[in-house]
Amino acid sequence: MTDTQARIEQLNAMAPDFIKLLGGSVIELEMDSQRAIFTFNVPLDYCHSGDIVQGGFVTAMLDAAMSHALFGTDDTISGVASLDIATQFIGVCRGQQPLRVTGRVKKATFRTAFLEADIEDEEGAVVATAQSVAKLSRQPADA
């Protein structure tokens, strides 16, 4: 098992309940490009109008991918607090179908990060995007 695979297993094992409720798991981490890729398969219980995923859950999936792109690829990050998130709903996120959610770090300074994410449906069409600014907490240098 590679270090990256072990890290993915650790992230999935420690996932907050909301990620599990939405059927999510990390499937890839790209350390050099600071990207995290999730799959989500949202149960119909979290949908409206039949199978349409509620917008707050769409934003939560995007936010999870963005934050994991940071702390999943940088050992010095101990916390990520969103200061601003802007979500664009381009299409329809449907429940009970695989959704691929990719989070990326555009730029990170010592205390601030600029992030982006997108959701693709099972046909590969982008159905939602987000951009975020986050405040970072870092572990002390002697830790």
Order of alpha helices (4+ residues) and beta strands (2+ residues): alpha-alpha-beta-beta-beta-beta-alpha-beta-beta-beta-beta
